[in-house]
Amino acid sequence: MRLQEAIADLHPVHRMSPARPPLRLTPDTCAGPRNVYVDTDWGQLDCLDEVLGVGSYEEVLAQSVDVPLPAGPCRILGIDALIKAKEAMKRPRDREAVLQLRAIRQRRPSPPPARP
């Protein structure tokens, strides 16, 4: 329900439903699907309970890095974890992304330290 409050002013709607109803998170609706795909005024938001190839929230958090944004810091998957996630998807577009991500990783001076 904290998610509902946090993004309420961004007019969230369910992205995967053809009817695109407004997001309404309740104990009942949260008991069902584990992933929530939303469109907001600022863009798409995917809320996943796990990332294929990486693992649970705790495992994802351990493999994430802080990125400074104008609104404040944001945690994102580190490049190695992102490669694992893309490899696990096994879609053609993800295979192409893996090639690009590996090239980017080679050009980087050193990866940021992992979160303890």
C-alpha positions in Angstrom: 0.0 0.0 0.0 3.0 2.3 0.4 3.6 2.1 -3.3 0.0 3.3 -3.9 0.6 6.3 -1.7 4.1 7.0 -3.2 2.9 7.3 -6.8 -0.7 8.4 -6.4 0.0 11.9 -7.8 1.5 10.3 -11.0 -2.0 8.8 -12.0 -0.9 5.2 -12.1 -2.9 2.7 -14.3 -2.4 -1.0 -14.8 -0.3 -1.3 -18.0 -1.0 -5.0 -18.8 -4.8 -4.7 -18.6 -6.5 -3.6 -21.9 -9.0 -1.5 -19.8 -6.0 0.2 -18.1 -7.9 0.7 -14.7 -6.4 3.0 -12.1 -4.0 1.3 -9.7 -5.7 0.3 -6.6 -3.6 -1.7 -4.2 -5.4 -3.4 -1.4 -4.6 -6.5 0.8 -6.8 -8.5 -1.6 -5.2 -7.3 -4.8 -1.7 -7.7 -3.4 -2.4 -11.3 -2.5 -2.6 -12.3 -6.1 0.0 -11.4 -8.8 3.5 -10.8 -7.5 4.4 -8.4 -10.3 2.7 -5.1 -11.0 3.2 -3.3 -14.3 2.1 0.4 -14.2 2.0 3.4 -16.6 2.4 6.7 -14.8 2.7 10.4 -15.9 6.5 9.9 -15.7 6.6 6.6 -17.6 6.5 2.9 -17.0 7.1 1.3 -13.6 7.6 -2.4 -13.1 7.4 -3.7 -9.6 8.7 -7.3 -9.4 9.0 -9.6 -6.4 12.1 -11.2 -8.0 14.3 -10.7 -11.1 14.9 -13.8 -13.2 18.5 -14.7 -13.2 19.3 -12.5 -10.2 16.9 -13.6 -7.5 14.8 -12.2 -4.7 14.6 -8.6 -3.5 17.4 -9.1 -1.1 19.6 -10.6 -3.8 18.8 -7.8 -6.2 19.5 -5.2 -3.5 22.9 -6.8 -2.9 23.7 -6.5 -6.6 22.5 -3.0 -7.1 24.3 0.3 -7.1 23.4 3.9 -6.2 22.9 6.3 -9.2 22.6 10.0 -8.5 19.5 11.6 -10.0 18.2 15.2 -9.8 15.4 14.1 -7.5 17.8 12.1 -5.3 19.7 8.8 -5.4 18.2 5.7 -7.0 19.3 2.1 -6.8 19.6 0.2 -10.1 21.0 -3.2 -11.0 24.7 -3.3 -11.4 25.9 -4.2 -14.9 26.8 -7.8 -14.1 23.4 -8.4 -12.5 21.7 -6.8 -15.5 23.6 -9.1 -17.8 22.5 -12.1 -15.8 18.9 -11.0 -15.9 19.0 -10.4 -19.7 20.6 -13.8 -20.2 17.9 -15.5 -18.2 15.2 -13.9 -20.4 16.5 -15.7 -23.5 14.6 -13.3 -25.9 16.3 -12.1 -29.1 16.3 -8.5 -27.9 17.9 -9.5 -24.6 20.6 -11.4 -26.4 21.5 -8.2 -28.3 21.4 -6.2 -25.1 23.8 -8.7 -23.5 26.3 -8.0 -26.3 26.0 -4.3 -25.8 26.2 -4.5 -22.0 29.4 -6.6 -22.2 30.9 -4.0 -24.5 30.0 -1.3 -22.1 31.4 -3.2 -19.2 34.7 -3.6 -21.0 35.0 0.1 -21.6 34.3 1.0 -17.9 37.4 1.7 -15.8 36.2 -0.4 -12.9 32.7 -1.5 -11.6 31.3 0.4 -8.7 31.7 -1.4 -5.3 28.9 -3.8 -4.4 26.6 -2.8 -1.6 27.5 -4.7 1.7 
